[in-house]
Amino acid sequence: MYKIKATERMKEIMGAYFRSLESGEKKVAWCTSVGPAELLRSFGFEVYFPENHGALLGATRAAMDCIPEAVKCGYSGHVCSYTTADIGAFLKKNSPLQTHYGMAGAPKPDLIAYNTNQCREVEDWFHFYADHFGCPIVGIHPPRHLDEVSDDEVALVVRQFQKMVPVCEQVSGHKFDPGRFREVVRLSKEATLLWQKVLKTSTAAAPPLSFFDGTIHMGPIVVLRGTQVAKDYYALLLHELEENARNGIGFLPQPRTRIFWEGMPIWGKLRMMSDLFAANGAAVVASTYCSSWVFDQFDEDDPWYSTARAYTEIFINRSEKAKMAMLTDWFGEYHIDGIVYHDSKTCFNNSNARFGMPQRLRERTGVPALVIEGDLCDLRFFSEGQSITKIETFLEQLEANKIYV
C-alpha cells in the first residue's frame, strides 16, 4: 500500500503546534486561514485558526453533534458549517483538540483578526468570540469578485493591514519591527513555494500526491506559515515526492483518468471518497482548495504590498471570469480528463457550480464536469449512495472520451 513517509513528521509538527497554544509562553491571536498571519506572527503571537478547528470537527464527524447547539442560539443551519460546528463545540465544551492533543479546548484569544476575502461569515463568527472573551478584534475587508486586482485596490488593503499595527502593539506589548515582519514574510514565501512544488509533483504520470493526501499535508502551510518549521517540513515532503515521481511510484500507478476537484473537501467522507475514486482507476490530482495556500506573490522586500495583493488575489475572492482562466490553466498543466464540482450547501462562496460555470468551462476546454451535492461538515446534506452512483457513472464515461492523452 502506498504511504507517504513524511506523514509521521507532519503529525509530530501539528501536535507540537497545538500544544504550544496552551503553553502560556506567548499571547494568542486568532486568525482566519487566509488572513494576516505573517503580521501577527511578527509581533510574537501564537496564531490559532478556527477554520482549521472546523475542518477537524468535520473530519472526526464531531460536527454533527455540535451544529445543533449553534442553531439553538440563532445561527442558521444553512450558514457555514465551520461556523456552526465551531461555535457549537465551544458551547458544548467538547472538541477533538481534547482527545487528539490533550488540550482543554480552543485557546483563549488575546486578539482576534479576520479577513473577509473568503466570505462574510468569518466576521460574524469571530465577533461571537470577541464578544464572549471581551478581547480586541480587527478586520480586513478587501474588494471582492474582481477580474483583475489593481494597485489602487491593493493600496486599500495595505491601509487596512497597517491599521492593525497599533492594536497589535498594545496587545502584544511589542513595538512593530519591520525587519521581523520581512523575515516572517520571507519564511512564509519560501514555505508556500515549496508547497506549490509539492502540489505540482502530481503532474507526473504516476502522481505521488492525491487531492485527499493534500488536504492532510496542507496542515503546516495553514497554521505555521512564516515559520522555519513549515519550510523544513515541505522541503522534506517535496524531496520524498519528487523521488517517488522520478521512480514512477504513485498513489495510483496507472490511473485511467485524471480528475480535478473543485471546491471544499467533504471532511467526514475523505477516506470513502479517496477509496471510491481509486477503486475506479481515477486519480484526483489537483484542486482549487489545496492551491488556496500558494502565495507566490510574497516579497520580503515589499511585505505590505505583496501580502495585501496575495491575500486579495486568492481564487475564492475573484470573479467567475478570473476563476475560469485559472482553471483552464490547471486543466492543461495537470492533464485533466474531468472535473468534479462539490456544491457545498453551507459554503456558498466556495461553490462554483451555481451560475453556469461547468457548462461555460466545458465549452472553453472540452473537459467534462460532474456536480455532486454535499457539505464541508454537515453530512445531512450528503447522500453517499447517490454520490457513488453519479461518480462511478461519470468516470465510466470519461474513460471512453479522454481530453488529454
C-alpha positions in Angstrom: 0.0 0.0 0.0 1.3 3.5 -1.0 2.3 5.5 2.0 3.9 9.0 2.3 6.7 8.6 4.9 6.7 12.3 5.8 3.2 11.9 7.3 4.7 10.9 10.7 6.7 14.0 10.8 3.7 16.1 9.9 1.7 14.6 12.8 4.6 15.5 15.2 4.6 19.1 13.9 0.9 19.5 14.2 0.8 18.0 17.7 3.6 20.4 18.8 1.8 23.3 17.3 -1.5 22.7 19.1 0.2 22.0 22.4 2.2 25.3 22.1 -1.1 27.2 22.1 -1.7 26.2 25.7 1.9 26.7 26.9 1.2 30.3 28.1 4.7 31.4 26.8 3.2 33.7 24.2 0.0 35.6 23.7 -2.5 34.1 21.3 -4.1 35.7 18.2 -6.9 34.1 16.4 -6.8 34.5 12.6 -8.8 33.4 9.5 -7.0 30.8 7.4 -6.2 33.2 4.6 -5.6 36.2 6.9 -2.7 38.4 8.1 -0.9 35.6 9.9 2.5 36.9 9.0 1.9 40.3 10.6 0.5 38.7 13.7 3.5 36.3 14.0 5.9 39.2 13.6 4.6 40.5 16.9 5.4 37.2 18.6 1.8 35.9 18.8 1.0 32.2 18.7 -1.6 32.1 15.9 -4.7 29.9 16.1 -7.0 29.2 13.2 -10.7 28.4 14.0 -11.3 27.2 10.4 -8.7 24.5 11.0 -10.7 23.5 14.0 -13.8 23.5 11.9 -12.1 21.1 9.5 -11.1 18.9 12.4 -14.6 18.8 13.6 -15.8 17.8 10.2 -13.1 15.1 9.7 -13.9 13.5 13.1 -17.6 13.9 12.4 -18.0 15.6 15.8 -19.6 18.5 13.9 -22.8 16.6 13.7 -23.3 16.8 17.4 -22.1 20.4 17.6 -24.1 22.2 14.9 -27.5 21.9 16.7 -26.0 23.8 19.7 -25.3 26.8 17.5 -28.7 26.6 15.8 -30.3 26.9 19.2 -28.5 30.3 19.6 -30.0 31.6 16.3 -27.3 30.5 13.8 -29.0 29.1 10.7 -28.2 25.5 9.8 -27.7 26.8 6.3 -24.7 29.1 7.0 -21.1 28.0 7.1 -20.9 24.7 8.9 -17.4 25.6 10.1 -19.0 28.5 11.9 -21.9 26.5 13.4 -19.7 23.4 14.2 -17.0 25.6 15.9 -19.5 27.7 17.9 -21.4 24.6 18.8 -18.3 22.8 20.0 -17.4 25.8 22.2 -20.9 25.9 23.7 -20.8 22.1 24.4 -17.2 22.4 25.7 -16.4 19.4 23.5 -13.5 19.5 21.0 -11.3 17.0 19.2 -8.4 19.0 20.5 -9.2 17.4 23.8 -8.9 13.8 22.7 -6.3 14.2 19.9 -3.9 16.7 21.6 -4.8 16.7 25.3 -5.8 20.3 25.3 -8.6 21.8 27.4 -10.2 23.2 24.1 -9.6 26.1 21.9 -7.1 28.6 23.4 -8.3 31.8 24.9 -7.6 34.7 22.4 -5.8 37.9 23.4 -6.6 39.3 19.9 -8.8 38.3 17.0 -8.1 39.2 13.4 -10.1 38.3 10.3 -10.1 38.8 6.5 -13.4 38.7 4.6 -11.5 37.7 1.4 -13.2 34.3 1.8 -16.7 35.2 3.0 -18.7 37.5 5.2 -19.4 34.6 7.7 -16.0 34.9 9.3 -16.8 38.4 10.5 -19.9 37.2 12.4 -18.2 34.1 13.6 -15.2 35.9 15.0 -17.3 38.6 16.6 -19.1 35.9 18.6 -15.8 35.1 20.3 -14.7 38.7 20.6 -17.9 39.5 22.4 -17.6 36.4 24.7 -14.0 37.0 25.6 -14.1 40.8 25.6 -10.9 40.9 23.5 -9.9 43.3 20.7 -10.9 42.4 17.2 -9.6 43.8 13.9 -10.9 43.1 10.4 -9.8 43.4 6.8 -12.5 44.0 4.1 -10.9 43.7 0.7 -12.7 44.4 -2.6 -14.2 41.1 -3.9 -15.2 39.3 -7.1 -12.7 41.1 -9.3 -11.5 40.2 -12.8 -8.2 41.9 -12.1 -6.8 43.4 -8.8 -5.5 46.9 -9.4 -2.8 48.8 -7.4 -5.5 51.1 -6.0 -7.4 48.1 -4.6 -4.2 46.7 -3.1 -3.4 50.1 -1.5 -6.8 50.0 0.2 -6.0 46.6 1.7 -2.5 47.8 2.7 -4.0 50.7 4.7 -6.4 48.2 6.5 -3.4 46.0 7.3 -1.5 48.9 8.7 -4.4 49.9 10.9 -3.8 46.7 12.8 -0.4 47.7 13.9 -1.3 49.9 17.0 -3.7 47.2 18.2 -1.1 44.5 17.8 1.5 46.7 19.6 -0.9 47.3 22.5 -2.0 43.7 23.0 1.4 42.1 22.4 3.5 44.6 24.3 5.9 44.8 21.4 6.7 47.6 19.0 6.3 46.8 15.3 9.6 45.6 13.9 9.8 46.0 10.1 12.8 43.7 9.9 11.0 40.9 11.8 7.9 41.4 9.5 10.1 41.0 6.4 11.7 37.9 7.9 8.4 36.2 8.6 7.2 37.1 5.1 10.4 35.6 3.6 9.8 32.3 5.5 6.2 32.2 4.5 7.1 32.7 0.9 9.7 30.0 0.9 7.3 27.5 2.5 4.5 28.4 0.2 6.7 27.9 -2.9 7.7 24.5 -1.6 4.1 23.7 -1.1 3.4 24.7 -4.7 6.1 22.4 -5.9 4.6 19.6 -3.7 1.3 20.0 -5.5 2.9 20.1 -8.9 4.5 16.7 -8.4 1.1 15.3 -9.3 1.6 16.5 -12.9 3.6 13.2 -13.1 2.2 10.2 -15.0 2.2 8.3 -11.7 1.1 11.1 -9.3 2.6 10.8 -5.8 0.1 13.1 -4.1 -3.7 12.9 -4.3 -6.1 15.7 -3.5 -7.1 13.7 -0.4 -3.5 13.5 0.7 -3.1 17.2 0.1 -5.9 18.1 2.4 -4.0 16.4 5.2 -0.5 17.6 4.3 -1.6 21.2 3.9 -1.9 21.5 7.7 1.5 23.2 8.3 1.1 25.7 5.5 -2.2 26.8 7.0 -1.2 27.0 10.7 2.6 27.5 10.6 3.1 30.0 7.7 6.0 32.2 8.5 8.0 29.7 10.5 11.1 27.7 9.8 9.2 24.5 10.9 6.8 24.8 7.9 9.6 25.5 5.5 11.6 22.5 6.7 8.6 20.2 6.5 7.7 21.0 2.9 11.4 20.6 1.9 11.2 17.1 3.4 7.9 16.2 1.8 9.0 17.6 -1.6 12.2 15.5 -1.6 10.2 12.3 -1.0 7.5 13.0 -3.6 10.0 14.1 -6.3 11.9 10.9 -5.7 8.7 8.9 -6.0 7.7 10.7 -9.2 11.2 10.0 -10.7 10.8 6.3 -9.9 7.2 6.1 -11.2 5.8 5.4 -7.7 2.4 7.0 -7.2 -0.7 6.6 -5.1 -2.3 5.2 -8.3 0.4 3.9 -10.5 -1.6 3.7 -13.8 -4.6 6.0 -13.5 -7.2 5.5 -16.2 -8.5 9.1 -15.7 -7.2 12.2 -14.0 -9.6 14.3 -12.1 -9.7 17.9 -10.8 -11.6 18.6 -7.5 -13.3 22.0 -7.4 -14.5 23.3 -4.0 -14.3 22.3 -0.4 -13.5 18.7 0.8 -16.3 16.7 2.3 -14.3 16.3 5.5 -16.3 13.5 7.1 -16.1 11.4 3.9 -12.4 11.9 2.8 -11.5 8.2 3.1 -14.7 7.0 1.5 -14.2 9.4 -1.5 -10.5 8.6 -1.8 -11.2 4.8 -1.9 -14.1 5.3 -4.4 -12.0 7.2 -6.9 -9.1 4.8 -6.6 -11.3 1.8 -7.0 -12.5 3.2 -10.3 -8.9 3.9 -11.5 -9.3 7.7 -11.2 -6.6 9.9 -9.8 -7.8 13.1 -8.2 -4.6 15.0 -8.8 -5.4 18.7 -8.3 -7.8 21.1 -6.6 -8.7 24.7 -6.1 -8.8 24.0 -2.4 -5.2 22.9 -1.8 -3.9 25.6 -4.1 -5.5 28.3 -1.9 -2.3 28.4 0.2 0.1 29.2 -2.6 1.2 32.8 -2.2 4.0 33.1 -4.8 3.5 36.9 -4.8 5.0 37.3 -1.3 8.1 39.5 -1.4 10.0 40.3 1.8 11.4 43.5 0.1 7.8 44.9 -0.1 6.0 43.0 2.6 2.9 45.2 3.0 2.1 45.4 -0.7 2.9 41.8 -1.5 0.9 40.3 1.3 -2.1 42.5 0.7 -2.0 41.6 -3.0 -1.6 37.9 -2.4 -4.5 37.7 0.1 -6.7 39.7 -2.3 -5.9 37.7 -5.4 -6.8 34.3 -4.0 -9.1 32.1 -6.1 -12.2 32.4 -3.8 -12.1 36.2 -3.9 -12.1 36.5 -7.7 -14.8 36.9 -10.4 -16.0 33.8 -12.3 -14.1 35.1 -15.3 -10.8 35.1 -13.4 -11.6 31.7 -11.8 -12.3 30.1 -15.2 -8.9 31.4 -16.5 -7.1 29.8 -13.6 -9.0 26.5 -14.0 -8.2 26.4 -17.7 -4.5 26.7 -17.0 -4.7 24.0 -14.3 -6.5 21.6 -16.7 -3.6 21.7 -19.1 -0.9 21.6 -16.5 -2.3 18.5 -14.7 -3.6 16.8 -17.9 -7.2 16.7 -16.6 -9.8 14.4 -18.1 -12.7 15.6 -15.9 -13.7 18.0 -13.1 -15.9 17.3 -10.1 -17.6 20.3 -8.6 -18.5 20.0 -4.9 -21.6 22.1 -4.4 -21.2 22.7 -0.7 -24.6 23.6 0.7 -23.3 25.8 3.6 -20.3 27.3 1.8 -21.8 29.5 -0.9 -18.6 31.3 -1.6 -16.6 28.2 -2.3 -19.3 26.6 -4.5 -18.7 27.5 -8.2 -21.3 25.3 -9.9 -24.4 27.5 -9.4 -24.1 30.1 -12.1 -23.3 28.1 -15.2 -19.5 27.8 -14.8 -19.4 24.0 -15.5 -21.1 24.5 -18.8 -19.1 27.5 -19.9 -15.8 25.9 -18.9 -16.6 22.8 -20.8 -17.4 24.8 -23.9 -14.0 26.5 -23.5 -11.8 23.5 -22.6 -13.8 20.4 -23.6 -13.3 19.0 -20.1 -16.5 17.2 -18.9 -17.9 18.1 -15.5 -19.9 16.5 -12.7 -21.6 18.3 -9.8 -22.1 16.5 -6.5 -24.0 18.0 -3.6 -22.7 17.8 -0.1 -21.1 20.0 2.6 -17.8 20.5 4.3 -19.0 19.4 7.8 -22.8 18.9 7.8 -23.3 15.3 6.4 -27.1 15.8 6.4 -26.5 17.4 3.0 -24.6 14.5 1.6 -26.2 11.3 0.1 -23.5 8.7 -0.1 -25.4 6.2 -2.3 -26.5 8.8 -4.8 -23.0 10.3 -4.9 -21.3 6.9 -5.5 -23.7 6.2 -8.4 -23.1 9.6 -10.0 -19.3 9.5 -9.6 -19.0 5.9 -11.0 -21.1 6.7 -14.0 -19.1 9.9 -14.7 -15.8 8.0 -14.5 -17.0 5.3 -16.8 -18.0 7.9 -19.4 -14.6 9.7 -19.1 -12.6 6.6 -19.9 -14.2 6.4 -23.3 -13.6 10.1 -24.1 -10.3 11.4 -22.7 -9.4 15.0 -23.4 -5.6 14.8 -22.9 -3.8 11.6 -23.9 
